Amino acid sequence: MQIKPLITKGHLFKFIICISTFVNIANVYAQAPLKRGDKIPDNKIKSVYNARKGEIDLSTIKAKLILLDFWSPSCTGCLMSFPKLDSLQKLFGNDISIILVNQQSLDSTKRFFDQRKFLYKPEIPFVTGDILLNRLFPNLAKPAYAWLDGDGKFYQMTNSLTGEGIRRFILEQKSGLDEYLGRQRYLPSLFDQEFKEDLLSYSYLAKAIPGISLAGEGDGRGISVPNYTILELYKEAYNEIGKYDFGKPWKISLAVKDSSRYILPANPDLANEWEKENTYTYSLLLPKERAADRFKTMQKDLDRYFGIESNVEKRMVKYLALVRTSTNDKLKSKRRSKFKAIDPHSFIMSSHGQANKYYPKRELIAHPYRVFSRIFKVWVERRLKQPFVDQTGYAGDVSISISGDVVDRFELLEIKRALRAYDLDLVEKEDLIDVLVLRE
């Protein structure tokens, strides 16, 4: 009688492969974060998207600087930085090698770009499904950049990336950029805590301190805002926690000779230094009986600190109004309820909290009209940069469907054509609105 072996050669081979895979994964998870001066371990990285060979061997890269850019599809800032990354790679050529790193699988990454033709895809490689690099260079806030020299030696992590920083690294092995901040440290105030109970009232303005945020004293007696620009401080003082809205560009007017200390430079190389010089921390504490005056007090403080006269004035401003073009009710409702929407930045899709899923159509089925109006307002004001007012007077449940590509591009003429199907139009009008005016 022939006795069959318990383990065949085929099973043994598969078993060895499984053990080998398990050992490799265990080795990845055992990797400790790299310290400054450490060399990245030799490792051929596979599952690379947007590269000819589909893999990267860091040890073969002949560049003076290797930049690992950690990103995720849900990070709008990451997606908006793609054109800049492409420009920097082309500008510095073979002196640098920029590699994007994300934890989503190769198939998911490919599908993400295939479904979003409107999204700029840089001509640089993407390491996908990554575990190793994220363990070697821990990061919470994205984008995050790991700087390595041509030998794979780690120098620093940063939150930002500039052309000037790259030039300095190539010449001096220093970027000149602040170290990466993944977590904020929260303090009640900048005062010595030993005397906290003796403080009855105060206000102060300080230069922004990287990594430090103020949690405030609480109980409604004060205001604490960290790392704000002058405009952001005034918005905080006049918005009064949502009572008013001066958050939009058309709601603020600068009557100043030089606006450079108020507005972030468009050049990203200048933005980092600008933020160091022009962001502030403000904190205020009042006695309980004067707590209701805290926003008025903040307004006066800012005027005194910055040498500004601030007030609210009526100004004529153009806006886009959503109107009905007939009395026909084409916003018909259906029985079943299905809600599909888009992130306000029009990059990341969302449906009941599920991110990164692409919808060819943006639909509201059997939902209150006010839901559509609220979403449409965000689209218009963020993409077309104009105020929006809904003047339809519509109420009740509606069903609306618009092409996903039309929403993603969000060009005025295309949007107007899509609205015609429901006898709606987007027209420009003009009216008086409250504007926050800052005068030097």
C-alpha positions as CSV (number, residue, x, y, z in Angstrom):
1,M,0.0,0.0,0.0
2,Q,1.4,3.4,-1.0
3,I,1.3,6.0,1.7
4,K,0.8,9.6,0.5
5,P,3.1,12.2,2.1
6,L,1.3,14.6,4.4
7,I,3.1,17.5,2.7
8,T,3.6,17.5,-1.1
9,K,6.4,19.4,-2.8
10,G,3.8,21.9,-4.0
11,H,2.4,22.5,-0.6
12,L,5.9,22.8,0.8
13,F,6.8,25.4,-1.7
14,K,3.7,27.4,-0.9
15,F,4.4,27.0,2.8
16,I,7.9,28.4,2.3
17,I,6.6,31.3,0.3
18,C,4.0,32.1,3.1
19,I,6.7,31.9,5.8
20,S,9.0,34.1,3.7
21,T,6.2,36.7,3.2
22,F,5.4,36.6,6.9
23,V,9.0,37.2,7.8
24,N,9.3,40.1,5.4
25,I,6.1,41.7,6.8
26,A,7.4,41.1,10.4
27,N,10.7,42.8,9.4
28,V,8.9,45.8,8.1
29,Y,6.9,46.3,11.3
30,A,10.1,45.8,13.3
31,Q,11.7,48.8,11.6
32,A,12.2,51.8,14.0
33,P,11.9,55.4,12.8
34,L,15.1,56.8,11.3
35,K,17.0,59.4,13.2
36,R,18.9,62.3,11.6
37,G,22.0,60.8,9.9
38,D,20.7,57.3,9.6
39,K,20.8,55.7,6.2
40,I,17.6,54.2,4.8
41,P,17.8,50.4,4.6
42,D,18.4,48.9,1.1
43,N,15.0,47.8,-0.2
44,K,13.6,47.4,-3.6
45,I,10.2,49.0,-3.5
46,K,7.5,47.4,-5.7
47,S,3.9,48.3,-6.5
48,V,5.0,51.7,-7.9
49,Y,2.5,53.6,-10.0
50,N,3.4,56.0,-12.8
51,A,6.9,54.5,-13.3
52,R,8.2,52.4,-16.3
53,K,9.5,49.4,-14.3
54,G,6.9,49.5,-11.6
55,E,9.5,49.4,-8.9
56,I,12.1,51.7,-7.3
57,D,15.6,50.9,-5.9
58,L,16.6,53.9,-3.8
59,S,20.2,52.8,-3.8
60,T,20.4,53.3,-7.6
61,I,19.1,56.9,-7.6
62,K,21.8,59.3,-8.6
63,A,20.6,62.6,-7.2
64,K,21.8,65.1,-4.7
65,L,18.4,65.1,-3.0
66,I,15.7,62.5,-2.6
67,L,12.4,63.8,-1.5
68,L,9.7,61.4,-0.2
69,D,6.3,63.2,-0.2
70,F,3.8,61.4,2.0
71,W,0.2,62.1,0.8
72,S,-3.3,60.6,0.8
73,P,-6.3,61.0,-1.5
74,S,-8.2,62.7,1.3
75,C,-5.6,65.4,1.7
76,T,-6.8,68.4,-0.5
77,G,-3.6,70.3,0.1
78,C,-1.6,67.3,-1.2
79,L,-3.7,67.1,-4.4
80,M,-3.3,70.9,-5.0
81,S,0.5,70.6,-4.6
82,F,0.8,68.1,-7.5
83,P,1.5,70.8,-10.2
84,K,4.1,72.4,-8.0
85,L,5.9,69.0,-7.5
86,D,6.0,68.5,-11.2
87,S,7.5,72.0,-11.7
88,L,10.1,71.5,-9.1
89,Q,11.2,68.1,-10.5
90,K,11.6,69.6,-14.0
91,L,13.3,72.8,-12.7
92,F,16.0,70.9,-10.8
93,G,16.2,67.9,-13.2
94,N,18.7,65.2,-12.2
95,D,19.8,67.0,-9.0
96,I,16.6,65.8,-7.2
97,S,14.3,62.9,-7.2
98,I,10.7,63.4,-5.9
99,I,8.8,60.3,-5.0
100,L,5.2,60.4,-3.8
101,V,4.3,57.8,-1.1
102,N,0.8,56.7,-0.1
103,Q,-0.7,53.7,1.7
104,Q,-3.5,52.9,-0.7
105,S,-3.0,50.0,-3.0
106,L,-1.7,50.2,-6.5
107,D,-5.1,49.4,-8.0
108,S,-6.8,52.0,-5.8
109,T,-4.3,54.7,-6.7
110,K,-4.7,53.9,-10.4
111,R,-8.4,54.0,-10.2
112,F,-8.3,57.3,-8.2
113,F,-6.6,59.1,-11.1
114,D,-8.5,57.2,-13.9
115,Q,-11.8,58.4,-12.5
116,R,-10.7,62.0,-12.0
117,K,-9.4,63.2,-15.4
118,F,-9.7,66.8,-14.1
119,L,-7.1,66.1,-11.4
120,Y,-3.5,67.0,-12.3
121,K,-1.2,64.0,-12.2
122,P,2.5,64.8,-11.9
123,E,5.0,62.9,-14.0
124,I,6.8,61.4,-11.0
125,P,6.6,57.9,-9.4
126,F,4.1,57.0,-6.7
127,V,5.0,54.3,-4.1
128,T,1.7,52.7,-3.3
129,G,0.5,50.3,-0.5
130,D,3.4,51.5,1.6
131,I,4.1,50.3,5.1
132,L,7.9,50.5,5.4
133,L,8.5,54.2,4.5
134,N,5.7,55.4,6.8
135,R,7.3,53.5,9.7
136,L,10.7,54.8,8.9
137,F,9.4,58.4,8.6
138,P,6.3,58.6,10.9
139,N,3.8,61.3,9.9
140,L,0.4,62.4,11.0
141,A,-0.2,65.7,9.3
142,K,0.0,65.6,5.5
143,P,1.7,66.5,3.2
144,A,5.0,65.5,4.9
145,Y,8.4,65.5,3.3
146,A,11.4,63.4,4.2
147,W,14.7,64.8,2.9
148,L,17.5,62.4,2.1
149,D,20.9,62.9,0.3
150,G,22.0,60.8,-2.7
151,D,23.4,58.1,-0.4
152,G,20.0,57.6,1.3
153,K,21.1,59.4,4.5
154,F,18.2,61.0,6.3
155,Y,18.4,64.8,7.1
156,Q,15.0,66.0,8.2
157,M,11.2,66.0,7.9
158,T,9.3,69.1,7.0
159,N,5.7,70.2,6.5
160,S,6.5,72.4,3.6
161,L,8.5,72.3,0.4
162,T,10.0,75.3,-1.4
163,G,12.4,75.8,-4.4
164,E,14.7,77.9,-2.2
165,G,14.8,75.1,0.4
166,I,15.8,72.6,-2.4
167,R,18.6,75.0,-3.6
168,R,20.0,75.4,-0.1
169,F,20.0,71.6,0.4
170,I,21.8,71.0,-2.8
171,L,24.5,73.6,-1.9
172,E,24.7,73.3,1.9
173,Q,22.9,70.1,2.9
174,K,20.4,72.3,4.8
175,S,16.9,73.2,3.7
176,G,16.4,76.2,5.9
177,L,12.8,75.0,6.6
178,D,11.3,74.3,10.0
179,E,11.2,70.8,11.3
180,Y,8.1,68.7,10.8
181,L,5.3,69.2,13.3
182,G,3.0,66.3,13.6
183,R,1.4,67.2,16.9
184,Q,0.5,70.5,18.6
185,R,1.3,71.2,22.2
186,Y,-1.6,72.9,24.0
187,L,-1.2,75.5,26.7
188,P,-3.9,77.5,28.6
189,S,-1.7,80.7,28.2
190,L,1.9,81.8,27.8
191,F,2.0,82.9,31.5
192,D,3.6,81.0,34.3
193,Q,1.0,78.5,35.6
194,E,2.2,79.2,39.2
195,F,0.2,82.5,39.1
196,K,-2.7,81.3,37.1
197,E,-5.2,81.7,39.9
198,D,-4.2,85.3,40.5
199,L,-4.9,86.5,37.0
200,L,-8.2,88.4,36.7
201,S,-7.9,90.0,33.3
202,Y,-5.3,90.3,30.5
203,S,-4.8,90.5,26.8
204,Y,-1.6,90.0,24.7
205,L,-0.3,89.6,21.2
206,A,2.7,87.4,20.5
207,K,4.6,86.1,17.5
208,A,3.3,82.7,16.5
209,I,5.3,79.9,18.1
210,P,5.5,76.7,16.0
211,G,4.1,73.7,17.6
212,I,2.3,75.7,20.4
213,S,-1.5,76.2,20.5
214,L,-3.5,77.9,23.2
215,A,-6.4,75.9,24.7
216,G,-7.6,79.1,26.5
217,E,-9.1,79.5,29.9
218,G,-12.6,78.4,29.0
219,D,-15.8,79.3,30.8
220,G,-16.7,81.9,28.2
221,R,-14.5,84.6,29.8
222,G,-11.9,84.9,27.1
223,I,-10.6,84.3,23.5
224,S,-7.5,82.4,22.5
225,V,-6.4,82.1,18.9
226,P,-3.0,80.7,17.8
227,N,-1.0,81.2,14.6
228,Y,-3.4,83.6,12.9
229,T,-2.7,86.2,10.3
230,I,-3.9,89.8,10.8
231,L,-7.0,89.2,8.6
232,E,-7.8,85.9,10.4
233,L,-7.6,87.7,13.8
234,Y,-10.1,90.4,12.6
235,K,-12.4,87.8,11.2
236,E,-12.4,86.0,14.6
237,A,-13.1,89.3,16.4
238,Y,-16.0,90.3,14.2
239,N,-17.6,86.9,13.4
240,E,-18.4,86.4,17.1
241,I,-18.6,82.6,16.8
242,G,-20.8,82.5,13.8
243,K,-23.1,85.4,14.6
244,Y,-21.7,87.2,11.6
245,D,-19.8,86.0,8.5
246,F,-16.7,87.9,7.3
247,G,-14.9,84.8,6.2
248,K,-15.3,85.4,2.5
249,P,-12.9,87.6,0.5
250,W,-15.7,89.9,-0.7
251,K,-16.7,90.6,2.9
252,I,-13.4,92.3,3.7
253,S,-11.9,95.5,2.3
254,L,-8.3,96.7,2.8
255,A,-7.9,100.5,2.8
256,V,-4.1,100.3,3.2
257,K,-1.0,101.5,1.3
258,D,0.8,98.2,1.4
259,S,-1.2,94.9,1.6
260,S,1.9,92.7,1.8
261,R,1.6,92.1,5.6
262,Y,-2.0,91.0,5.2
263,I,-2.0,88.7,2.2
264,L,-0.1,85.5,1.8
265,P,2.3,85.6,-1.2
266,A,1.3,83.5,-4.2
267,N,4.9,82.4,-4.6
268,P,5.3,79.3,-2.3
269,D,9.0,80.0,-1.9
270,L,8.1,83.3,-0.1
271,A,5.1,81.9,1.8
272,N,7.0,80.1,4.5
273,E,9.1,83.1,5.5
274,W,6.0,85.3,5.3
275,E,4.1,83.1,7.7
276,K,6.9,83.3,10.2
277,E,6.8,87.1,10.2
278,N,3.1,87.7,9.8
279,T,1.2,85.2,12.0
280,Y,0.3,85.9,15.6
281,T,-1.1,84.4,18.8
282,Y,-3.7,86.5,20.6
283,S,-5.2,85.8,24.0
284,L,-7.7,87.6,26.2
285,L,-9.3,87.0,29.6
286,L,-12.0,89.2,31.2
287,P,-13.7,89.1,34.5
288,K,-16.9,87.1,34.5
289,E,-19.1,90.2,34.7
290,R,-17.6,91.5,31.4
291,A,-17.5,88.3,29.5
292,A,-20.1,89.5,27.0
293,D,-17.7,92.3,25.9
294,R,-14.9,90.0,24.9
295,F,-15.3,90.4,21.1
296,K,-15.6,94.2,21.3
297,T,-12.5,94.2,23.5
298,M,-10.6,92.0,21.0
299,Q,-11.6,94.4,18.2
300,K,-10.2,97.4,20.1
301,D,-7.1,95.5,21.1
302,L,-6.3,94.6,17.4
303,D,-6.8,98.2,16.3
304,R,-4.4,99.3,19.0
305,Y,-1.8,96.6,18.4
306,F,-1.7,97.0,14.6
307,G,-2.5,100.7,14.2
308,I,-5.7,100.1,12.3
309,E,-9.2,101.5,12.3
310,S,-11.7,98.7,11.8
311,N,-15.5,99.0,11.3
312,V,-18.4,97.5,9.3
313,E,-19.8,99.4,6.3
314,K,-22.4,98.8,3.6
315,R,-20.8,98.2,0.2
316,M,-22.3,97.4,-3.2
317,V,-21.1,93.9,-4.2
318,K,-21.9,91.7,-7.2
319,Y,-23.2,88.2,-6.4
320,L,-24.6,85.1,-8.2
321,A,-28.2,84.4,-7.6
322,L,-30.0,81.1,-8.2
323,V,-33.4,81.8,-9.7
324,R,-36.3,79.9,-11.3
325,T,-37.0,80.6,-15.0
326,S,-40.6,79.3,-15.0
327,T,-43.4,78.3,-12.7
328,N,-43.0,74.6,-13.8
329,D,-41.9,72.4,-11.0
330,K,-39.1,70.3,-12.6
331,L,-37.4,69.5,-9.2
332,K,-39.5,66.4,-9.0
333,S,-39.0,64.0,-6.0
334,K,-38.8,60.2,-6.0
335,R,-39.8,57.8,-3.3
336,R,-36.4,56.2,-2.6
337,S,-33.8,58.2,-0.8
338,K,-30.2,58.3,-2.0
339,F,-27.7,61.1,-1.2
340,K,-24.5,61.6,-3.1
341,A,-22.5,64.8,-2.7
342,I,-19.1,66.2,-3.3
343,D,-16.5,67.7,-1.0
344,P,-16.5,71.6,-1.1
345,H,-13.1,71.6,-2.7
346,S,-14.5,69.5,-5.5
347,F,-11.6,67.0,-5.3
348,I,-12.6,64.3,-2.9
349,M,-15.9,62.5,-3.2
350,S,-18.0,61.7,-0.1
351,S,-21.2,59.8,0.6
352,H,-22.2,59.4,4.2
353,G,-18.6,59.8,5.3
354,Q,-17.1,57.3,2.7
355,A,-14.1,59.2,1.2
356,N,-12.3,58.7,-2.2
357,K,-15.3,57.1,-4.0
358,Y,-16.0,58.6,-7.4
359,Y,-19.5,59.3,-8.6
360,P,-20.2,59.9,-12.3
361,K,-23.4,61.7,-11.2
362,R,-23.9,64.0,-8.3
363,E,-27.4,63.3,-7.2
364,L,-29.9,64.3,-4.5
365,I,-32.9,61.9,-4.6
366,A,-35.9,62.7,-2.4
367,H,-34.0,65.2,-0.2
368,P,-35.1,68.6,1.1
369,Y,-34.3,71.4,-1.3
370,R,-32.3,73.2,1.4
371,V,-29.7,70.5,1.3
372,F,-29.0,71.1,-2.4
373,S,-29.0,74.9,-1.8
374,R,-26.5,74.6,1.0
375,I,-24.1,72.3,-1.1
376,F,-24.5,74.5,-4.2
377,K,-23.6,77.6,-2.3
378,V,-20.3,76.0,-1.2
379,W,-19.6,75.0,-4.8
380,V,-20.3,78.5,-6.2
381,E,-18.4,80.5,-3.6
382,R,-15.3,78.3,-3.5
383,R,-15.0,77.6,-7.2
384,L,-16.3,80.8,-8.8
385,K,-15.1,83.1,-6.0
386,Q,-18.4,85.1,-5.8
387,P,-21.1,85.5,-3.2
388,F,-24.1,83.2,-3.7
389,V,-27.8,83.9,-2.9
390,D,-30.6,81.4,-3.4
391,Q,-33.7,83.4,-4.7
392,T,-35.8,80.5,-5.8
393,G,-38.1,80.5,-2.8
394,Y,-38.3,76.7,-3.3
395,A,-39.2,74.4,-0.4
396,G,-40.0,70.7,-0.1
397,D,-38.3,67.5,-1.3
398,V,-36.5,67.4,-4.7
399,S,-34.5,65.1,-7.0
400,I,-31.5,66.6,-8.8
401,S,-28.8,65.0,-10.9
402,I,-25.7,66.7,-12.4
403,S,-22.8,65.2,-14.2
404,G,-19.8,64.6,-12.0
405,D,-17.4,65.9,-14.6
406,V,-19.5,69.2,-14.9
407,V,-19.3,69.6,-11.1
408,D,-15.6,68.8,-11.0
409,R,-14.8,71.4,-13.6
410,F,-17.4,73.8,-12.4
411,E,-17.3,76.2,-15.3
412,L,-20.1,78.8,-15.2
413,L,-21.6,78.1,-18.7
414,E,-21.6,74.4,-18.1
415,I,-23.3,74.8,-14.7
416,K,-25.9,77.1,-16.2
417,R,-26.7,74.4,-18.9
418,A,-27.1,71.7,-16.3
419,L,-29.5,73.9,-14.3
420,R,-31.7,74.5,-17.4
421,A,-33.1,71.0,-17.1
422,Y,-34.7,72.1,-13.9
423,D,-35.8,75.6,-15.1
424,L,-33.1,77.1,-12.9
425,D,-30.5,79.7,-13.8
426,L,-27.4,81.4,-12.1
427,V,-27.5,85.1,-12.8
428,E,-25.3,88.0,-11.7
429,K,-26.9,90.7,-9.5
430,E,-25.7,93.5,-7.2
431,D,-26.7,94.6,-3.8
432,L,-25.5,96.2,-0.6
433,I,-23.9,93.9,2.0
434,D,-22.0,94.3,5.3
435,V,-18.2,94.6,4.6
436,L,-15.5,94.6,7.2
437,V,-13.2,97.6,6.4
438,L,-9.6,97.9,7.7
439,R,-7.9,101.3,7.4
440,E,-4.4,102.1,8.4
